[in-house]
Amino acid sequence: MVFVKIPLQMRNVDARLKAVPAWDIASEDKKAIPLFLRDLAIGKVNLGRKISDARQLKYLDSLKVSLTFFRKPASKLTAKDIEDLDMGLTTN
């Protein structure tokens, strides 16, 4: 008997990327996210390790939460901002 894996969720990175312009984040980050995901998919970010669609979607979810929390472009973030995010995630 042959077993076939049935996916529980549809993992479509392109469809999720279309939602990025509606996010409440800096416009420069909205432009950078598709470029980051492309680099992530081809292995430029993780030392030659290509990242699956499912993992890319997890990155998108994390980016949305953190960039919405910061309310400023990623290029302007400081170590203090990252500490504040960490405190916010661990205490709330």
N, C-alpha and C positions, 0 to 999 in steps of 0.2 A: 504494500500500500504506500502511495506517495502522499506525503504531507505537504500542504501548501500553507505558507504563512499568510494570514489575512491581516492587513494593516488596520489598526483601530482608528487612526487619524490620517487625514490627508496632509501631507507635509509639502506645502508649496511655498517656497521662499519668495518667488516672484510676486505672488498674490499678497503676501505679507509686506513686501517692500512697497507696494502701492499704497499702503496705509501710512507709511512714514511721513508724508507731507502733512497729514492731519495731526501729527503729534505736537504737543506743546513744548517744543525744544527749539534751540537756536537754528537759524536757517543754514549756517555753515555745517552744522552737524547733520542736518537733513541731506545735504549734498555728499557728506563724507561717508555716511552709513552704507550706501550701495557699493562704494569703492572698497570699503573695509570688508564687506561680505564677499566681494569678488576675490580679493586677495586671500581671504580666509579659505575660500573654496579651492583655490589652486595651490595652497600650501605656502604662500609667502609669509604668513603671520606665524605659523607654528613650525618653523624649521623644516619645511618640506612635507609636513603631515597635512594631507587634505582632510577637510572637515565635512562631515555629512550634512545633509539638509536638516535633519532633526537637531543636530548640535547648533547649526546656524540659527535656527529658530529660537533656541534657548539663549543664544547670544543676543538676538534681537529683543527678546523679552527683558533681559537684564539691562541692555542699553536703554530701553524705553524707561524703565523704572529709575535708573540712576540719572539719566540726562534730564528727566522731568523734575527730579528732586533738586538738582543743582540750579536750574533756571539760569544757566549761562553756558557759553560754548565750552566744549571740552578743551580747547586750546588755552583757555583762561583758568583752568582748574589748578588748585594748589593742594599741597599735602593736607592742609587744614580742612578743605572741602571733602577730601576722601575720608578723613577721620570723622567728620560730621555725618557723612553717609553711613559709615560703619556703626556709629552710635545710634543713628536713626533706625537702622535695620535690626540691631540687636536689642533695642529697648522698646520698640513699638511693634 
